[in-house]
Each structure stands twice: as structure tokens, then as C-alpha cells.
Amino acid sequence: MNPDDLQKLVTLEMPYGKYKGRLLADLPGNYLNWFARAGFPATELGRLLQLMQEIDHNGLSPLLVPLRTHNKHHQ
């Protein structure tokens, strides 16, 4: 995993669908799990969605909190 990927999860927005405009890190677990079942897109977005699904599934979302705080200070 590229360390920049975690930063992308708290800065990039979902570009389409039901959750368009929501940060990848804020997508609900059931939506991420749906992608896991249906298949992630074969793109960078798909790779990031898969990473977020793994983080969410393993209860590791709190690891993103410091990145969110850091990001707010650098906007």
C-alpha cells in the first residue's frame, strides 16, 4: 500500500452513484461490502474503495482520524 492512499481516502470524493460527493472514508460499510461482492472497478478508484472496505471491515477507520485533522489544517 502506498502511504498516499490513506490521505486520498480522506480527501477524494465518490465521483458517482448514490454517495456521489461523499469522502471515500465516509462511505458506509454496507456500500463498501456491496462493492466487495459485486466487484471493485478496475481503476485507482476501485483500488481505493477496496482499501477502504478492508479498513472498515477490520475496524481500523480510527486510523484515518489524524489524517482528517491534518488535512483540515492544510486546506
mmJSON file of the N, C-alpha and C atoms, coordinates in Angstrom:
{"data_MODEL":{"atom_site":{
"group_PDB":["ATOM","ATOM","ATOM","ATOM","ATOM","ATOM","ATOM","ATOM","ATOM","ATOM","ATOM","ATOM","ATOM","ATOM","ATOM","ATOM","ATOM","ATOM","ATOM","ATOM","ATOM","ATOM","ATOM","ATOM","ATOM","ATOM","ATOM","ATOM","ATOM","ATOM","ATOM","ATOM","ATOM","ATOM","ATOM","ATOM","ATOM","ATOM","ATOM","ATOM","ATOM","ATOM","ATOM","ATOM","ATOM","ATOM","ATOM","ATOM","ATOM","ATOM","ATOM","ATOM","ATOM","ATOM","ATOM","ATOM","ATOM","ATOM","ATOM","ATOM","ATOM","ATOM","ATOM","ATOM","ATOM","ATOM","ATOM","ATOM","ATOM","ATOM","ATOM","ATOM","ATOM","ATOM","ATOM","ATOM","ATOM","ATOM","ATOM","ATOM","ATOM","ATOM","ATOM","ATOM","ATOM","ATOM","ATOM","ATOM","ATOM","ATOM","ATOM","ATOM","ATOM","ATOM","ATOM","ATOM","ATOM","ATOM","ATOM","ATOM","ATOM","ATOM","ATOM","ATOM","ATOM","ATOM","ATOM","ATOM","ATOM","ATOM","ATOM","ATOM","ATOM","ATOM","ATOM","ATOM","ATOM","ATOM","ATOM","ATOM","ATOM","ATOM","ATOM","ATOM","ATOM","ATOM","ATOM","ATOM","ATOM","ATOM","ATOM","ATOM","ATOM","ATOM","ATOM","ATOM","ATOM","ATOM","ATOM","ATOM","ATOM","ATOM","ATOM","ATOM","ATOM","ATOM","ATOM","ATOM","ATOM","ATOM","ATOM","ATOM","ATOM","ATOM","ATOM","ATOM","ATOM","ATOM","ATOM","ATOM","ATOM","ATOM","ATOM","ATOM","ATOM","ATOM","ATOM","ATOM","ATOM","ATOM","ATOM","ATOM","ATOM","ATOM","ATOM","ATOM","ATOM","ATOM","ATOM","ATOM","ATOM","ATOM","ATOM","ATOM","ATOM","ATOM","ATOM","ATOM","ATOM","ATOM","ATOM","ATOM","ATOM","ATOM","ATOM","ATOM","ATOM","ATOM","ATOM","ATOM","ATOM","ATOM","ATOM","ATOM","ATOM","ATOM","ATOM","ATOM","ATOM","ATOM","ATOM","ATOM","ATOM","ATOM","ATOM","ATOM","ATOM","ATOM","ATOM","ATOM","ATOM","ATOM","ATOM","ATOM","ATOM"],
"id":[1,2,3,4,5,6,7,8,9,10,11,12,13,14,15,16,17,18,19,20,21,22,23,24,25,26,27,28,29,30,31,32,33,34,35,36,37,38,39,40,41,42,43,44,45,46,47,48,49,50,51,52,53,54,55,56,57,58,59,60,61,62,63,64,65,66,67,68,69,70,71,72,73,74,75,76,77,78,79,80,81,82,83,84,85,86,87,88,89,90,91,92,93,94,95,96,97,98,99,100,101,102,103,104,105,106,107,108,109,110,111,112,113,114,115,116,117,118,119,120,121,122,123,124,125,126,127,128,129,130,131,132,133,134,135,136,137,138,139,140,141,142,143,144,145,146,147,148,149,150,151,152,153,154,155,156,157,158,159,160,161,162,163,164,165,166,167,168,169,170,171,172,173,174,175,176,177,178,179,180,181,182,183,184,185,186,187,188,189,190,191,192,193,194,195,196,197,198,199,200,201,202,203,204,205,206,207,208,209,210,211,212,213,214,215,216,217,218,219,220,221,222,223,224,225],
"type_symbol":["N","C","C","N","C","C","N","C","C","N","C","C","N","C","C","N","C","C","N","C","C","N","C","C","N","C","C","N","C","C","N","C","C","N","C","C","N","C","C","N","C","C","N","C","C","N","C","C","N","C","C","N","C","C","N","C","C","N","C","C","N","C","C","N","C","C","N","C","C","N","C","C","N","C","C","N","C","C","N","C","C","N","C","C","N","C","C","N","C","C","N","C","C","N","C","C","N","C","C","N","C","C","N","C","C","N","C","C","N","C","C","N","C","C","N","C","C","N","C","C","N","C","C","N","C","C","N","C","C","N","C","C","N","C","C","N","C","C","N","C","C","N","C","C","N","C","C","N","C","C","N","C","C","N","C","C","N","C","C","N","C","C","N","C","C","N","C","C","N","C","C","N","C","C","N","C","C","N","C","C","N","C","C","N","C","C","N","C","C","N","C","C","N","C","C","N","C","C","N","C","C","N","C","C","N","C","C","N","C","C","N","C","C","N","C","C","N","C","C","N","C","C","N","C","C"],
"label_atom_id":["N","CA","C","N","CA","C","N","CA","C","N","CA","C","N","CA","C","N","CA","C","N","CA","C","N","CA","C","N","CA","C","N","CA","C","N","CA","C","N","CA","C","N","CA","C","N","CA","C","N","CA","C","N","CA","C","N","CA","C","N","CA","C","N","CA","C","N","CA","C","N","CA","C","N","CA","C","N","CA","C","N","CA","C","N","CA","C","N","CA","C","N","CA","C","N","CA","C","N","CA","C","N","CA","C","N","CA","C","N","CA","C","N","CA","C","N","CA","C","N","CA","C","N","CA","C","N","CA","C","N","CA","C","N","CA","C","N","CA","C","N","CA","C","N","CA","C","N","CA","C","N","CA","C","N","CA","C","N","CA","C","N","CA","C","N","CA","C","N","CA","C","N","CA","C","N","CA","C","N","CA","C","N","CA","C","N","CA","C","N","CA","C","N","CA","C","N","CA","C","N","CA","C","N","CA","C","N","CA","C","N","CA","C","N","CA","C","N","CA","C","N","CA","C","N","CA","C","N","CA","C","N","CA","C","N","CA","C","N","CA","C","N","CA","C","N","CA","C","N","CA","C","N","CA","C","N","CA","C","N","CA","C"],
"label_alt_id":[null,null,null,null,null,null,null,null,null,null,null,null,null,null,null,null,null,null,null,null,null,null,null,null,null,null,null,null,null,null,null,null,null,null,null,null,null,null,null,null,null,null,null,null,null,null,null,null,null,null,null,null,null,null,null,null,null,null,null,null,null,null,null,null,null,null,null,null,null,null,null,null,null,null,null,null,null,null,null,null,null,null,null,null,null,null,null,null,null,null,null,null,null,null,null,null,null,null,null,null,null,null,null,null,null,null,null,null,null,null,null,null,null,null,null,null,null,null,null,null,null,null,null,null,null,null,null,null,null,null,null,null,null,null,null,null,null,null,null,null,null,null,null,null,null,null,null,null,null,null,null,null,null,null,null,null,null,null,null,null,null,null,null,null,null,null,null,null,null,null,null,null,null,null,null,null,null,null,null,null,null,null,null,null,null,null,null,null,null,null,null,null,null,null,null,null,null,null,null,null,null,null,null,null,null,null,null,null,null,null,null,null,null,null,null,null,null,null,null,null,null,null,null,null,null],
"label_comp_id":["MET","MET","MET","ASN","ASN","ASN","PRO","PRO","PRO","ASP","ASP","ASP","ASP","ASP","ASP","LEU","LEU","LEU","GLN","GLN","GLN","LYS","LYS","LYS","LEU","LEU","LEU","VAL","VAL","VAL","THR","THR","THR","LEU","LEU","LEU","GLU","GLU","GLU","MET","MET","MET","PRO","PRO","PRO","TYR","TYR","TYR","GLY","GLY","GLY","LYS","LYS","LYS","TYR","TYR","TYR","LYS","LYS","LYS","GLY","GLY","GLY","ARG","ARG","ARG","LEU","LEU","LEU","LEU","LEU","LEU","ALA","ALA","ALA","ASP","ASP","ASP","LEU","LEU","LEU","PRO","PRO","PRO","GLY","GLY","GLY","ASN","ASN","ASN","TYR","TYR","TYR","LEU","LEU","LEU","ASN","ASN","ASN","TRP","TRP","TRP","PHE","PHE","PHE","ALA","ALA","ALA","ARG","ARG","ARG","ALA","ALA","ALA","GLY","GLY","GLY","PHE","PHE","PHE","PRO","PRO","PRO","ALA","ALA","ALA","THR","THR","THR","GLU","GLU","GLU","LEU","LEU","LEU","GLY","GLY","GLY","ARG","ARG","ARG","LEU","LEU","LEU","LEU","LEU","LEU","GLN","GLN","GLN","LEU","LEU","LEU","MET","MET","MET","GLN","GLN","GLN","GLU","GLU","GLU","ILE","ILE","ILE","ASP","ASP","ASP","HIS","HIS","HIS","ASN","ASN","ASN","GLY","GLY","GLY","LEU","LEU","LEU","SER","SER","SER","PRO","PRO","PRO","LEU","LEU","LEU","LEU","LEU","LEU","VAL","VAL","VAL","PRO","PRO","PRO","LEU","LEU","LEU","ARG","ARG","ARG","THR","THR","THR","HIS","HIS","HIS","ASN","ASN","ASN","LYS","LYS","LYS","HIS","HIS","HIS","HIS","HIS","HIS","GLN","GLN","GLN"],
"label_asym_id":["A","A","A","A","A","A","A","A","A","A","A","A","A","A","A","A","A","A","A","A","A","A","A","A","A","A","A","A","A","A","A","A","A","A","A","A","A","A","A","A","A","A","A","A","A","A","A","A","A","A","A","A","A","A","A","A","A","A","A","A","A","A","A","A","A","A","A","A","A","A","A","A","A","A","A","A","A","A","A","A","A","A","A","A","A","A","A","A","A","A","A","A","A","A","A","A","A","A","A","A","A","A","A","A","A","A","A","A","A","A","A","A","A","A","A","A","A","A","A","A","A","A","A","A","A","A","A","A","A","A","A","A","A","A","A","A","A","A","A","A","A","A","A","A","A","A","A","A","A","A","A","A","A","A","A","A","A","A","A","A","A","A","A","A","A","A","A","A","A","A","A","A","A","A","A","A","A","A","A","A","A","A","A","A","A","A","A","A","A","A","A","A","A","A","A","A","A","A","A","A","A","A","A","A","A","A","A","A","A","A","A","A","A","A","A","A","A","A","A","A","A","A","A","A","A"],
"label_entity_id":["1","1","1","1","1","1","1","1","1","1","1","1","1","1","1","1","1","1","1","1","1","1","1","1","1","1","1","1","1","1","1","1","1","1","1","1","1","1","1","1","1","1","1","1","1","1","1","1","1","1","1","1","1","1","1","1","1","1","1","1","1","1","1","1","1","1","1","1","1","1","1","1","1","1","1","1","1","1","1","1","1","1","1","1","1","1","1","1","1","1","1","1","1","1","1","1","1","1","1","1","1","1","1","1","1","1","1","1","1","1","1","1","1","1","1","1","1","1","1","1","1","1","1","1","1","1","1","1","1","1","1","1","1","1","1","1","1","1","1","1","1","1","1","1","1","1","1","1","1","1","1","1","1","1","1","1","1","1","1","1","1","1","1","1","1","1","1","1","1","1","1","1","1","1","1","1","1","1","1","1","1","1","1","1","1","1","1","1","1","1","1","1","1","1","1","1","1","1","1","1","1","1","1","1","1","1","1","1","1","1","1","1","1","1","1","1","1","1","1","1","1","1","1","1","1"],
"label_seq_id":[1,1,1,2,2,2,3,3,3,4,4,4,5,5,5,6,6,6,7,7,7,8,8,8,9,9,9,10,10,10,11,11,11,12,12,12,13,13,13,14,14,14,15,15,15,16,16,16,17,17,17,18,18,18,19,19,19,20,20,20,21,21,21,22,22,22,23,23,23,24,24,24,25,25,25,26,26,26,27,27,27,28,28,28,29,29,29,30,30,30,31,31,31,32,32,32,33,33,33,34,34,34,35,35,35,36,36,36,37,37,37,38,38,38,39,39,39,40,40,40,41,41,41,42,42,42,43,43,43,44,44,44,45,45,45,46,46,46,47,47,47,48,48,48,49,49,49,50,50,50,51,51,51,52,52,52,53,53,53,54,54,54,55,55,55,56,56,56,57,57,57,58,58,58,59,59,59,60,60,60,61,61,61,62,62,62,63,63,63,64,64,64,65,65,65,66,66,66,67,67,67,68,68,68,69,69,69,70,70,70,71,71,71,72,72,72,73,73,73,74,74,74,75,75,75],
"pdbx_PDB_ins_code":[null,null,null,null,null,null,null,null,null,null,null,null,null,null,null,null,null,null,null,null,null,null,null,null,null,null,null,null,null,null,null,null,null,null,null,null,null,null,null,null,null,null,null,null,null,null,null,null,null,null,null,null,null,null,null,null,null,null,null,null,null,null,null,null,null,null,null,null,null,null,null,null,null,null,null,null,null,null,null,null,null,null,null,null,null,null,null,null,null,null,null,null,null,null,null,null,null,null,null,null,null,null,null,null,null,null,null,null,null,null,null,null,null,null,null,null,null,null,null,null,null,null,null,null,null,null,null,null,null,null,null,null,null,null,null,null,null,null,null,null,null,null,null,null,null,null,null,null,null,null,null,null,null,null,null,null,null,null,null,null,null,null,null,null,null,null,null,null,null,null,null,null,null,null,null,null,null,null,null,null,null,null,null,null,null,null,null,null,null,null,null,null,null,null,null,null,null,null,null,null,null,null,null,null,null,null,null,null,null,null,null,null,null,null,null,null,null,null,null,null,null,null,null,null,null],
"Cartn_x":[0.839,0.0,0.885,0.496,1.182,0.653,1.535,1.053,0.122,0.305,-0.569,-2.013,-2.204,-3.559,-4.438,-3.891,-4.691,-5.121,-4.22,-4.567,-5.672,-5.6,-6.626,-8.002,-8.044,-9.323,-10.042,-9.29,-9.907,-10.015,-9.6,-9.687,-10.495,-10.509,-11.225,-12.695,-13.543,-14.976,-15.398,-16.435,-17.023,-17.558,-17.123,-17.485,-18.86,-19.515,-20.793,-21.619,-22.857,-23.716,-24.431,-25.006,-25.828,-25.077,-23.784,-22.98,-22.041,-22.416,-21.613,-21.37,-20.104,-19.743,-19.321,-19.502,-19.105,-17.65,-16.886,-15.496,-15.454,-14.449,-14.312,-14.277,-13.619,-13.52,-14.866,-15.847,-17.157,-18.224,-17.827,-18.803,-19.23,-20.517,-20.989,-20.459,-20.271,-19.743,-20.561,-21.892,-22.716,-22.489,-22.212,-21.92,-20.569,-19.585,-18.263,-18.337,-19.147,-19.305,-20.015,-20.927,-21.588,-20.546,-19.636,-18.571,-17.724,-17.464,-16.649,-17.333,-18.656,-19.399,-19.532,-19.833,-20.113,-18.836,-17.771,-16.504,-16.152,-14.933,-14.45,-14.083,-14.281,-13.845,-12.338,-11.927,-10.509,-9.804,-9.887,-9.321,-8.668,-8.055,-7.499,-8.62,-9.769,-10.905,-11.269,-11.316,-11.628,-10.623,-9.357,-8.29,-8.478,-8.833,-9.05,-10.311,-11.371,-12.586,-12.302,-11.495,-11.13,-10.337,-9.405,-8.632,-9.554,-10.488,-11.409,-12.295,-12.715,-13.544,-12.762,-11.499,-10.669,-10.469,-10.236,-10.072,-11.353,-12.484,-13.781,-14.098,-13.918,-14.24,-13.419,-12.194,-11.311,-11.339,-12.274,-12.424,-11.278,-10.62,-9.438,-9.712,-10.971,-11.303,-10.722,-10.593,-9.989,-8.57,-7.891,-6.545,-6.572,-7.722,-7.834,-8.083,-8.455,-8.79,-7.636,-6.402,-5.316,-5.112,-5.366,-5.22,-6.294,-7.49,-8.571,-8.188,-7.684,-7.285,-6.154,-5.172,-4.028,-4.514,-5.437,-5.961,-6.688,-7.438,-8.178,-7.236,-6.077,-5.124,-4.393,-4.44,-3.695,-4.604,-5.81,-6.705,-6.555],
"Cartn_y":[-1.18,0.0,1.244,2.201,3.484,4.354,4.971,5.817,6.938,7.41,8.457,7.97,6.663,6.125,6.483,6.444,6.781,8.247,9.115,10.528,10.71,9.936,10.027,9.635,8.674,8.237,9.357,10.287,11.377,12.677,12.646,13.858,13.663,12.464,12.231,11.904,12.427,12.179,11.108,10.383,9.403,10.172,9.807,10.61,10.306,9.248,8.878,8.04,7.796,6.883,7.531,6.671,7.078,7.994,7.771,8.534,9.522,9.983,10.969,12.186,12.627,13.788,13.47,12.233,11.85,11.379,11.757,11.294,9.77,9.212,7.751,7.198,7.909,7.447,7.466,8.191,8.303,7.417,6.597,5.693,4.629,4.303,3.304,1.905,1.146,-0.209,-1.089,-0.959,-1.828,-1.537,-0.283,0.084,-0.498,-0.372,-0.938,-2.451,-3.079,-4.529,-4.946,-4.117,-4.407,-4.453,-3.472,-3.489,-4.753,-5.165,-6.369,-7.585,-7.634,-8.762,-8.636,-7.426,-7.199,-7.05,-6.644,-6.423,-4.95,-4.643,-3.27,-2.875,-1.614,-1.169,-1.393,-1.672,-1.916,-0.586,0.303,1.654,2.009,3.187,3.648,3.786,4.289,4.417,3.05,2.04,0.695,0.197,0.489,0.086,0.797,2.081,2.841,2.37,2.057,1.526,0.194,-0.635,-1.914,-1.706,-0.764,-0.445,0.04,0.933,1.454,0.352,-0.566,-1.693,-2.545,-2.797,-3.595,-2.862,-1.565,-0.763,-0.816,-0.576,-0.575,-1.957,-2.981,-4.352,-4.783,-4.315,-4.7,-3.716,-2.765,-1.826,-0.854,-0.539,0.317,1.766,2.133,3.502,4.576,4.326,5.36,5.761,4.9,5.259,6.461,6.738,7.85,9.192,9.171,10.405,11.412,11.016,12.005,12.606,11.837,12.353,13.39,13.166,14.144,15.455,15.375,16.556,17.284,16.521,17.093,17.791,17.184,17.732,19.057,19.16,20.386,21.572,21.288,22.357,22.835,22.037,22.369,22.69,23.147,23.498,24.954],
"Cartn_z":[0.0,0.0,0.0,-0.796,-0.857,0.291,1.1,2.205,1.743,0.523,-0.006,-0.154,-0.264,-0.41,0.777,1.979,3.16,3.11,2.658,2.524,1.481,0.418,-0.63,-0.088,0.819,1.372,2.108,2.7,3.465,2.663,1.389,0.572,-0.714,-1.263,-2.52,-2.264,-3.145,-3.046,-4.048,-3.683,-4.589,-5.8,-7.022,-8.192,-8.798,-8.342,-8.954,-7.987,-8.38,-7.633,-6.462,-5.66,-4.52,-3.56,-3.416,-2.454,-3.141,-4.326,-5.053,-4.152,-4.094,-3.297,-1.874,-1.437,-0.078,-0.101,0.917,1.001,1.014,0.369,0.347,1.768,2.678,4.062,4.782,4.233,4.871,4.232,3.28,2.659,3.666,3.69,4.658,4.351,5.411,5.285,4.371,4.417,3.572,2.088,1.752,0.364,-0.058,0.809,0.525,0.397,1.255,1.192,-0.095,-0.572,-1.843,-2.959,-2.984,-3.983,-3.85,-2.621,-2.399,-3.017,-2.921,-3.509,-5.03,-5.496,-6.918,-7.75,-7.099,-7.798,-7.824,-7.44,-7.451,-8.88,-9.254,-10.586,-10.755,-11.977,-12.269,-12.537,-11.555,-11.664,-10.337,-10.28,-8.998,-7.972,-8.41,-7.5,-6.923,-7.754,-7.272,-6.255,-6.508,-5.565,-4.23,-4.282,-3.047,-2.32,-3.066,-2.445,-1.759,-2.399,-1.797,-0.514,-0.532,0.661,1.775,1.441,2.455,2.992,2.144,2.601,3.591,3.309,4.218,5.542,5.486,6.704,7.53,6.879,7.566,8.142,7.341,7.754,8.968,9.049,10.149,11.319,11.286,12.397,12.544,11.442,11.505,11.099,10.904,10.491,11.41,12.735,13.591,13.165,12.414,11.94,11.001,10.406,9.467,10.161,11.438,12.156,12.142,12.457,12.422,11.034,9.992,8.629,8.33,8.846,8.652,9.334,10.549,11.311,10.592,10.144,9.416,8.153,7.456,6.202,6.438,7.524,7.816,8.037,8.64,8.923,7.674,6.61,5.386,4.215,4.477,3.375,3.018],
"occupancy":[1.0,1.0,1.0,1.0,1.0,1.0,1.0,1.0,1.0,1.0,1.0,1.0,1.0,1.0,1.0,1.0,1.0,1.0,1.0,1.0,1.0,1.0,1.0,1.0,1.0,1.0,1.0,1.0,1.0,1.0,1.0,1.0,1.0,1.0,1.0,1.0,1.0,1.0,1.0,1.0,1.0,1.0,1.0,1.0,1.0,1.0,1.0,1.0,1.0,1.0,1.0,1.0,1.0,1.0,1.0,1.0,1.0,1.0,1.0,1.0,1.0,1.0,1.0,1.0,1.0,1.0,1.0,1.0,1.0,1.0,1.0,1.0,1.0,1.0,1.0,1.0,1.0,1.0,1.0,1.0,1.0,1.0,1.0,1.0,1.0,1.0,1.0,1.0,1.0,1.0,1.0,1.0,1.0,1.0,1.0,1.0,1.0,1.0,1.0,1.0,1.0,1.0,1.0,1.0,1.0,1.0,1.0,1.0,1.0,1.0,1.0,1.0,1.0,1.0,1.0,1.0,1.0,1.0,1.0,1.0,1.0,1.0,1.0,1.0,1.0,1.0,1.0,1.0,1.0,1.0,1.0,1.0,1.0,1.0,1.0,1.0,1.0,1.0,1.0,1.0,1.0,1.0,1.0,1.0,1.0,1.0,1.0,1.0,1.0,1.0,1.0,1.0,1.0,1.0,1.0,1.0,1.0,1.0,1.0,1.0,1.0,1.0,1.0,1.0,1.0,1.0,1.0,1.0,1.0,1.0,1.0,1.0,1.0,1.0,1.0,1.0,1.0,1.0,1.0,1.0,1.0,1.0,1.0,1.0,1.0,1.0,1.0,1.0,1.0,1.0,1.0,1.0,1.0,1.0,1.0,1.0,1.0,1.0,1.0,1.0,1.0,1.0,1.0,1.0,1.0,1.0,1.0,1.0,1.0,1.0,1.0,1.0,1.0,1.0,1.0,1.0,1.0,1.0,1.0,1.0,1.0,1.0,1.0,1.0,1.0],
"B_iso_or_equiv":[0.0,0.0,0.0,0.0,0.0,0.0,0.0,0.0,0.0,0.0,0.0,0.0,0.0,0.0,0.0,0.0,0.0,0.0,0.0,0.0,0.0,0.0,0.0,0.0,0.0,0.0,0.0,0.0,0.0,0.0,0.0,0.0,0.0,0.0,0.0,0.0,0.0,0.0,0.0,0.0,0.0,0.0,0.0,0.0,0.0,0.0,0.0,0.0,0.0,0.0,0.0,0.0,0.0,0.0,0.0,0.0,0.0,0.0,0.0,0.0,0.0,0.0,0.0,0.0,0.0,0.0,0.0,0.0,0.0,0.0,0.0,0.0,0.0,0.0,0.0,0.0,0.0,0.0,0.0,0.0,0.0,0.0,0.0,0.0,0.0,0.0,0.0,0.0,0.0,0.0,0.0,0.0,0.0,0.0,0.0,0.0,0.0,0.0,0.0,0.0,0.0,0.0,0.0,0.0,0.0,0.0,0.0,0.0,0.0,0.0,0.0,0.0,0.0,0.0,0.0,0.0,0.0,0.0,0.0,0.0,0.0,0.0,0.0,0.0,0.0,0.0,0.0,0.0,0.0,0.0,0.0,0.0,0.0,0.0,0.0,0.0,0.0,0.0,0.0,0.0,0.0,0.0,0.0,0.0,0.0,0.0,0.0,0.0,0.0,0.0,0.0,0.0,0.0,0.0,0.0,0.0,0.0,0.0,0.0,0.0,0.0,0.0,0.0,0.0,0.0,0.0,0.0,0.0,0.0,0.0,0.0,0.0,0.0,0.0,0.0,0.0,0.0,0.0,0.0,0.0,0.0,0.0,0.0,0.0,0.0,0.0,0.0,0.0,0.0,0.0,0.0,0.0,0.0,0.0,0.0,0.0,0.0,0.0,0.0,0.0,0.0,0.0,0.0,0.0,0.0,0.0,0.0,0.0,0.0,0.0,0.0,0.0,0.0,0.0,0.0,0.0,0.0,0.0,0.0,0.0,0.0,0.0,0.0,0.0,0.0],
"pdbx_formal_charge":[null,null,null,null,null,null,null,null,null,null,null,null,null,null,null,null,null,null,null,null,null,null,null,null,null,null,null,null,null,null,null,null,null,null,null,null,null,null,null,null,null,null,null,null,null,null,null,null,null,null,null,null,null,null,null,null,null,null,null,null,null,null,null,null,null,null,null,null,null,null,null,null,null,null,null,null,null,null,null,null,null,null,null,null,null,null,null,null,null,null,null,null,null,null,null,null,null,null,null,null,null,null,null,null,null,null,null,null,null,null,null,null,null,null,null,null,null,null,null,null,null,null,null,null,null,null,null,null,null,null,null,null,null,null,null,null,null,null,null,null,null,null,null,null,null,null,null,null,null,null,null,null,null,null,null,null,null,null,null,null,null,null,null,null,null,null,null,null,null,null,null,null,null,null,null,null,null,null,null,null,null,null,null,null,null,null,null,null,null,null,null,null,null,null,null,null,null,null,null,null,null,null,null,null,null,null,null,null,null,null,null,null,null,null,null,null,null,null,null,null,null,null,null,null,null],
"auth_seq_id":[1,1,1,2,2,2,3,3,3,4,4,4,5,5,5,6,6,6,7,7,7,8,8,8,9,9,9,10,10,10,11,11,11,12,12,12,13,13,13,14,14,14,15,15,15,16,16,16,17,17,17,18,18,18,19,19,19,20,20,20,21,21,21,22,22,22,23,23,23,24,24,24,25,25,25,26,26,26,27,27,27,28,28,28,29,29,29,30,30,30,31,31,31,32,32,32,33,33,33,34,34,34,35,35,35,36,36,36,37,37,37,38,38,38,39,39,39,40,40,40,41,41,41,42,42,42,43,43,43,44,44,44,45,45,45,46,46,46,47,47,47,48,48,48,49,49,49,50,50,50,51,51,51,52,52,52,53,53,53,54,54,54,55,55,55,56,56,56,57,57,57,58,58,58,59,59,59,60,60,60,61,61,61,62,62,62,63,63,63,64,64,64,65,65,65,66,66,66,67,67,67,68,68,68,69,69,69,70,70,70,71,71,71,72,72,72,73,73,73,74,74,74,75,75,75],
"auth_comp_id":["MET","MET","MET","ASN","ASN","ASN","PRO","PRO","PRO","ASP","ASP","ASP","ASP","ASP","ASP","LEU","LEU","LEU","GLN","GLN","GLN","LYS","LYS","LYS","LEU","LEU","LEU","VAL","VAL","VAL","THR","THR","THR","LEU","LEU","LEU","GLU","GLU","GLU","MET","MET","MET","PRO","PRO","PRO","TYR","TYR","TYR","GLY","GLY","GLY","LYS","LYS","LYS","TYR","TYR","TYR","LYS","LYS","LYS","GLY","GLY","GLY","ARG","ARG","ARG","LEU","LEU","LEU","LEU","LEU","LEU","ALA","ALA","ALA","ASP","ASP","ASP","LEU","LEU","LEU","PRO","PRO","PRO","GLY","GLY","GLY","ASN","ASN","ASN","TYR","TYR","TYR","LEU","LEU","LEU","ASN","ASN","ASN","TRP","TRP","TRP","PHE","PHE","PHE","ALA","ALA","ALA","ARG","ARG","ARG","ALA","ALA","ALA","GLY","GLY","GLY","PHE","PHE","PHE","PRO","PRO","PRO","ALA","ALA","ALA","THR","THR","THR","GLU","GLU","GLU","LEU","LEU","LEU","GLY","GLY","GLY","ARG","ARG","ARG","LEU","LEU","LEU","LEU","LEU","LEU","GLN","GLN","GLN","LEU","LEU","LEU","MET","MET","MET","GLN","GLN","GLN","GLU","GLU","GLU","ILE","ILE","ILE","ASP","ASP","ASP","HIS","HIS","HIS","ASN","ASN","ASN","GLY","GLY","GLY","LEU","LEU","LEU","SER","SER","SER","PRO","PRO","PRO","LEU","LEU","LEU","LEU","LEU","LEU","VAL","VAL","VAL","PRO","PRO","PRO","LEU","LEU","LEU","ARG","ARG","ARG","THR","THR","THR","HIS","HIS","HIS","ASN","ASN","ASN","LYS","LYS","LYS","HIS","HIS","HIS","HIS","HIS","HIS","GLN","GLN","GLN"],
"auth_asym_id":["A","A","A","A","A","A","A","A","A","A","A","A","A","A","A","A","A","A","A","A","A","A","A","A","A","A","A","A","A","A","A","A","A","A","A","A","A","A","A","A","A","A","A","A","A","A","A","A","A","A","A","A","A","A","A","A","A","A","A","A","A","A","A","A","A","A","A","A","A","A","A","A","A","A","A","A","A","A","A","A","A","A","A","A","A","A","A","A","A","A","A","A","A","A","A","A","A","A","A","A","A","A","A","A","A","A","A","A","A","A","A","A","A","A","A","A","A","A","A","A","A","A","A","A","A","A","A","A","A","A","A","A","A","A","A","A","A","A","A","A","A","A","A","A","A","A","A","A","A","A","A","A","A","A","A","A","A","A","A","A","A","A","A","A","A","A","A","A","A","A","A","A","A","A","A","A","A","A","A","A","A","A","A","A","A","A","A","A","A","A","A","A","A","A","A","A","A","A","A","A","A","A","A","A","A","A","A","A","A","A","A","A","A","A","A","A","A","A","A","A","A","A","A","A","A"],
"auth_atom_id":["N","CA","C","N","CA","C","N","CA","C","N","CA","C","N","CA","C","N","CA","C","N","CA","C","N","CA","C","N","CA","C","N","CA","C","N","CA","C","N","CA","C","N","CA","C","N","CA","C","N","CA","C","N","CA","C","N","CA","C","N","CA","C","N","CA","C","N","CA","C","N","CA","C","N","CA","C","N","CA","C","N","CA","C","N","CA","C","N","CA","C","N","CA","C","N","CA","C","N","CA","C","N","CA","C","N","CA","C","N","CA","C","N","CA","C","N","CA","C","N","CA","C","N","CA","C","N","CA","C","N","CA","C","N","CA","C","N","CA","C","N","CA","C","N","CA","C","N","CA","C","N","CA","C","N","CA","C","N","CA","C","N","CA","C","N","CA","C","N","CA","C","N","CA","C","N","CA","C","N","CA","C","N","CA","C","N","CA","C","N","CA","C","N","CA","C","N","CA","C","N","CA","C","N","CA","C","N","CA","C","N","CA","C","N","CA","C","N","CA","C","N","CA","C","N","CA","C","N","CA","C","N","CA","C","N","CA","C","N","CA","C","N","CA","C","N","CA","C","N","CA","C","N","CA","C","N","CA","C","N","CA","C"],
"pdbx_PDB_model_num":[1,1,1,1,1,1,1,1,1,1,1,1,1,1,1,1,1,1,1,1,1,1,1,1,1,1,1,1,1,1,1,1,1,1,1,1,1,1,1,1,1,1,1,1,1,1,1,1,1,1,1,1,1,1,1,1,1,1,1,1,1,1,1,1,1,1,1,1,1,1,1,1,1,1,1,1,1,1,1,1,1,1,1,1,1,1,1,1,1,1,1,1,1,1,1,1,1,1,1,1,1,1,1,1,1,1,1,1,1,1,1,1,1,1,1,1,1,1,1,1,1,1,1,1,1,1,1,1,1,1,1,1,1,1,1,1,1,1,1,1,1,1,1,1,1,1,1,1,1,1,1,1,1,1,1,1,1,1,1,1,1,1,1,1,1,1,1,1,1,1,1,1,1,1,1,1,1,1,1,1,1,1,1,1,1,1,1,1,1,1,1,1,1,1,1,1,1,1,1,1,1,1,1,1,1,1,1,1,1,1,1,1,1,1,1,1,1,1,1,1,1,1,1,1,1]
}}}
